[in-house]
């Protein structure tokens, strides 16, 4: 097998580029590792091949306060035992960067899911529609008299 000189095959040792990848987001509502692994196991049972070695980003926004490193590590272990790999912490929570650094994980910016529930979005849309309907019902003032109306 012939090898081409390195200069002919590549101008640099590597290329860096941004690309979009699918990344599972785990929005934590509990820091109980047992509850987390039970929930994950149930979901994984429905599609084990889909979830095997899947990269997971932890979203801490639904927790009442930023957890301590000692509270997150057992959750990360539960995710690993379920067969997934924690690859980062979602940005957008005060203190997330420091926590992620202490966990040896990156902060994944721009990965936050919508902060409003479907019910909240529907309620806001209904309120907007009601306000538009009310504005449409306001009668317009009469037009000022013109020279053609006979008034001079």
KATA-V431052 format. One record per residue. N is the residue number from 0. SS is DSSP state (a for helix, b for strand, c for the rest). OMEGA is omega in whole degrees, 0 to 359 (999 if undefined). Layout:
n:N ss:SS omega:OMEGA
n:N ss:SS omega:OMEGA
This chain:
n:0 ss:c omega:182
n:1 ss:c omega:179
n:2 ss:c omega:176
n:3 ss:c omega:176
n:4 ss:c omega:182
n:5 ss:a omega:181
n:6 ss:a omega:181
n:7 ss:a omega:184
n:8 ss:a omega:181
n:9 ss:c omega:178
n:10 ss:c omega:180
n:11 ss:c omega:180
n:12 ss:c omega:180
n:13 ss:c omega:174
n:14 ss:c omega:174
n:15 ss:c omega:177
n:16 ss:c omega:176
n:17 ss:c omega:176
n:18 ss:c omega:179
n:19 ss:c omega:179
n:20 ss:c omega:175
n:21 ss:c omega:182
n:22 ss:c omega:180
n:23 ss:b omega:178
n:24 ss:b omega:176
n:25 ss:b omega:178
n:26 ss:b omega:184
n:27 ss:c omega:173
n:28 ss:c omega:180
n:29 ss:c omega:175
n:30 ss:c omega:178
n:31 ss:c omega:183
n:32 ss:a omega:179
n:33 ss:a omega:179
n:34 ss:a omega:180
n:35 ss:a omega:182
n:36 ss:a omega:176
n:37 ss:a omega:180
n:38 ss:a omega:180
n:39 ss:a omega:181
n:40 ss:a omega:178
n:41 ss:a omega:180
n:42 ss:a omega:181
n:43 ss:a omega:181
n:44 ss:a omega:182
n:45 ss:a omega:181
n:46 ss:c omega:186
n:47 ss:a omega:180
n:48 ss:a omega:181
n:49 ss:a omega:186
n:50 ss:a omega:183
n:51 ss:c omega:179
n:52 ss:c omega:179
n:53 ss:c omega:176
n:54 ss:b omega:183
n:55 ss:b omega:173
n:56 ss:b omega:179
n:57 ss:b omega:177
n:58 ss:b omega:185
n:59 ss:c omega:188
n:60 ss:c omega:182
n:61 ss:c omega:177
n:62 ss:c omega:182
n:63 ss:c omega:177
n:64 ss:c omega:179
n:65 ss:c omega:181
n:66 ss:c omega:175
n:67 ss:c omega:179
n:68 ss:a omega:182
n:69 ss:a omega:177
n:70 ss:a omega:183
n:71 ss:a omega:183
n:72 ss:a omega:178
n:73 ss:a omega:176
n:74 ss:a omega:177
n:75 ss:a omega:177
n:76 ss:a omega:178
n:77 ss:a omega:178
n:78 ss:a omega:179
n:79 ss:a omega:179
n:80 ss:a omega:177
n:81 ss:c omega:176
n:82 ss:c omega:179
n:83 ss:c omega:184
n:84 ss:b omega:177
n:85 ss:b omega:184
n:86 ss:b omega:180
n:87 ss:b omega:177
n:88 ss:b omega:180
n:89 ss:b omega:178
n:90 ss:c omega:173
n:91 ss:c omega:178
n:92 ss:c omega:178
n:93 ss:c omega:180
n:94 ss:c omega:182
n:95 ss:a omega:182
n:96 ss:a omega:180
n:97 ss:a omega:179
n:98 ss:a omega:180
n:99 ss:a omega:180
n:100 ss:a omega:180
n:101 ss:a omega:179
n:102 ss:a omega:182
n:103 ss:c omega:181
n:104 ss:c omega:174
n:105 ss:b omega:171
n:106 ss:b omega:181
n:107 ss:b omega:182
n:108 ss:c omega:176
n:109 ss:c omega:183
n:110 ss:c omega:185
n:111 ss:c omega:174
n:112 ss:c omega:179
n:113 ss:c omega:183
n:114 ss:c omega:181
n:115 ss:c omega:176
n:116 ss:c omega:178
n:117 ss:a omega:180
n:118 ss:a omega:179
n:119 ss:a omega:179
n:120 ss:a omega:179
n:121 ss:a omega:179
n:122 ss:a omega:179
n:123 ss:a omega:179
n:124 ss:a omega:179
n:125 ss:a omega:179
n:126 ss:a omega:178
n:127 ss:a omega:179
n:128 ss:a omega:179
n:129 ss:a omega:179
n:130 ss:a omega:178
n:131 ss:a omega:179
n:132 ss:a omega:179
n:133 ss:a omega:179
n:134 ss:a omega:180
n:135 ss:a omega:181
n:136 ss:c omega:180
n:137 ss:c omega:181
n:138 ss:c omega:178
n:139 ss:c omega:178
n:140 ss:c omega:180
n:141 ss:c omega:180
n:142 ss:c omega:178
n:143 ss:c omega:180
n:144 ss:c omega:178
n:145 ss:c omega:180
n:146 ss:a omega:181
n:147 ss:a omega:184
n:148 ss:a omega:178
n:149 ss:c omega:179
n:150 ss:c omega:180
n:151 ss:c omega:999
